């Protein structure tokens, strides 16, 4: 790529500006990448806890519903479930983590009291109440797990994107810019040396010409002096 760049001072200045900008961008992206990784690790720890709670709540809900079915029958369990009048409400908002927009899920009317579940208290047993409560806890765990898992996926995608940008700057763009900078600097130094050598040769030539002119002038002056000092010829004396 360096051979495609014209070795001029203007191009050198432009490349130096690009290097400075790229180095600043590389540093900023590195900080962002490191910050994202730290945030991701925190979310990962939370996700592991949420997954554990979700598995426990699911297992507990299965035990409760199986016990209710065994003791009260499927008809009674289905009737209690069908009596539900107020369904849970789920709303989603968003929050910003290191420039990454992740969902924040809010839920209401998930956990209910006995009179809010819709079925008659006298017509059901404690086993159905326990099963209903276990599934309410499970639903809350599912909602929290959905929020955390979605945040993890978004953070992971942003980390990968940022890492690719950092690597592109570090291993491709900056090395090319450094190579171009070195190439232009070398060419400019060669041109300066050639120009210095050329000026030196011109100066030497001029000095030689001036020396030759001085020697020629001195020789001419000497010839004139010799001509003035020579006695006149015999036939050239004027006769009175």
C-alpha positions in Angstrom: 0.0 0.0 0.0 2.9 2.3 0.8 4.0 2.4 -2.9 0.6 3.8 -3.8 1.2 6.9 -1.7 2.9 10.0 -3.1 5.8 11.0 -0.9 4.8 14.6 -0.3 4.9 16.6 2.9 1.1 17.2 2.5 0.4 13.5 2.5 2.8 13.0 5.4 0.8 15.6 7.5 -2.5 13.9 6.5 -1.2 10.5 7.5 0.1 11.8 10.8 -3.3 13.3 11.5 -4.9 10.0 10.7 -2.5 8.2 13.0 -3.3 10.5 15.9 -7.0 10.1 15.3 -6.8 6.3 15.0 -4.6 6.0 18.1 -7.2 8.0 20.1 -10.0 5.9 18.7 -8.1 2.7 19.4 -7.6 3.8 23.0 -11.3 4.7 23.4 -12.4 1.4 22.0 -10.1 -0.5 24.2 -11.6 1.2 27.3 -15.1 0.6 26.0 -14.2 -3.1 25.3 -12.8 -3.5 28.8 -15.8 -1.8 30.4 -18.2 -3.9 28.5 -16.4 -7.1 29.5 -16.6 -6.0 33.2 -20.3 -5.3 32.9 -20.9 -8.5 31.0 -19.2 -10.5 33.8 -21.5 -8.8 36.4 -24.5 -9.8 34.3 -23.1 -13.3 33.8 -22.9 -13.8 37.6 -26.4 -12.5 37.9 -27.6 -14.8 35.1 -26.1 -17.8 36.8 -28.0 -17.0 39.9 -31.2 -16.4 38.0 -30.8 -19.7 36.1 -30.3 -21.5 39.3 -33.4 -19.9 40.8 -35.4 -20.6 37.7 -34.5 -24.3 37.8 -35.4 -24.5 41.4 -38.7 -22.6 40.9 -39.6 -24.8 38.0 -38.9 -28.0 39.9 -40.9 -26.7 42.9 -43.8 -25.7 40.6 -43.9 -29.1 39.0 -44.0 -30.8 42.4 -46.8 -28.6 43.6 -48.9 -29.0 40.5 -48.4 -32.8 40.4 -49.4 -33.0 44.1 -52.5 -30.9 43.4 -53.5 -33.1 40.4 -53.0 -36.2 42.4 -55.0 -35.0 45.4 -57.6 -32.8 43.8 -57.8 -34.1 40.2 -57.2 -32.4 36.9 -60.7 -31.0 36.7 -60.3 -29.1 39.9 -56.9 -27.8 38.9 -58.0 -26.7 35.5 -61.1 -25.1 36.9 -59.0 -23.1 39.3 -56.7 -22.0 36.5 -59.7 -21.0 34.3 -61.1 -18.8 37.1 -58.2 -16.4 36.8 -59.6 -13.0 35.9 -56.6 -10.6 36.1 -53.7 -11.6 34.0 -50.1 -10.4 34.7 -49.1 -7.2 33.0 -45.6 -6.9 31.5 -44.1 -3.7 30.3 -40.6 -3.2 28.8 -38.4 -0.2 29.1 -34.7 0.2 28.1 -31.6 1.2 29.9 -28.1 2.1 28.6 -25.1 0.2 29.7 -21.8 1.5 28.2 -23.7 2.6 25.1 -25.6 -0.7 24.8 -29.4 -0.5 25.0 -30.7 -3.4 27.0 -34.3 -4.2 28.0 -35.7 -3.6 31.5 -38.8 -5.7 32.0 -41.3 -4.7 34.6 -44.2 -6.9 35.7 -47.3 -6.4 37.8 -50.1 -8.5 39.1 -48.0 -11.7 39.0 -48.2 -12.6 42.7 -51.8 -12.5 43.9 -53.6 -13.0 47.2 -56.2 -15.8 47.6 -59.2 -13.6 46.8 -57.4 -12.1 43.7 -57.0 -15.5 42.0 -60.6 -15.7 40.9 -61.6 -19.1 42.3 -63.6 -19.5 45.5 -61.6 -20.1 48.7 -64.0 -22.7 50.0 -64.1 -24.6 46.7 -60.4 -25.3 46.5 -57.7 -26.8 48.7 -54.4 -25.6 50.1 -52.6 -27.7 47.5 -54.1 -25.7 44.7 -53.1 -22.5 46.5 -49.6 -23.8 46.9 -49.4 -24.7 43.2 -50.7 -21.3 42.2 -48.2 -19.6 44.4 -45.4 -21.8 43.0 -46.3 -20.9 39.4 -46.4 -17.2 40.3 -42.9 -17.4 41.6 -41.9 -19.3 38.5 -43.3 -16.6 36.3 -41.4 -13.9 38.1 -38.2 -16.0 37.6 -39.0 -16.4 33.9 -39.5 -12.6 33.5 -36.2 -11.9 35.3 -34.4 -14.5 33.3 -35.7 -13.1 30.0 -34.4 -9.7 31.0 -30.9 -10.9 32.0 -30.5 -13.3 29.1 -31.4 -10.6 26.5 -29.0 -8.2 28.2 -26.3 -10.8 28.0 -26.8 -11.4 24.3 -26.8 -7.7 23.5 -23.7 -7.1 25.6 -21.9 -10.1 24.0 -22.7 -8.9 20.5 -21.4 -5.4 21.3 -18.2 -6.8 22.9 -17.6 -8.8 19.7 -18.2 -5.8 17.5 -15.9 -3.6 19.6 -13.2 -6.3 19.6 -13.3 -6.5 15.8 -13.0 -2.7 15.6 -10.0 -2.7 18.0 -8.3 -5.5 16.1 -8.9 -3.7 12.8 -7.3 -0.6 14.1 -4.5 -2.4 15.8 -3.5 -5.0 13.2 -4.6 -3.5 9.9 -5.2 0.3 9.8 -2.5 1.5 12.1 0.3 -0.7 10.7 -0.6 0.5 7.2 -0.5 4.1 8.4 2.8 3.6 10.1 4.2 1.9 7.0 3.1 4.8 4.8 4.5 7.3 7.3 7.9 5.5 7.3 7.9 5.2 3.5 7.2 8.9 3.0 9.7 10.0 5.6 12.4 7.8 3.9 11.5 9.2 0.5 11.6 12.8 1.7 15.0 12.2 3.4 16.3 10.7 0.1 15.0 13.8 -1.8 16.6 16.1 0.8 19.9 14.2 0.5 19.7 14.4 -3.3 18.9 18.1 -3.2 21.7 18.8 -0.8 24.1 16.8 -3.0 22.8 18.7 -6.1 23.2 22.1 -4.4 26.7 21.1 -3.3 27.7 20.1 -6.8 26.3 23.4 -8.2 28.2 25.3 -5.5 31.4 23.5 -6.3 30.9 24.1 -10.1 30.2 27.8 -9.4 33.3 28.1 -7.2 35.4 26.4 -9.9 34.0 28.8 -12.6 34.7 31.7 -10.3 38.2 30.4 -9.7 38.8 29.9 -13.4 37.5 33.5 -14.0 39.8 34.9 -11.4 42.8 32.9 -12.8 42.0 34.1 -16.3 41.7 37.7 -15.1 45.0 37.4 -13.3 46.7 35.9 -16.3 45.3 38.7 -18.5 46.6 41.3 -16.0 50.0 39.7 -16.0 50.2 39.7 -19.8 49.4 43.4 -19.9 52.1 44.2 -17.4 54.7 42.3 -19.4 53.6 44.1 -22.5 54.1 47.5 -20.9 57.5 46.6 -19.5 59.0 45.4 -22.9 61.3 48.0 -24.6 60.1 49.3 -28.0 61.5 47.9 -31.2 64.5 49.6 -32.9 62.5 50.7 -36.0 59.8 52.1 -33.9 61.8 55.0 -32.4 60.6 58.3 -33.7 63.2 60.4 -35.6 63.5 64.1 -34.7 
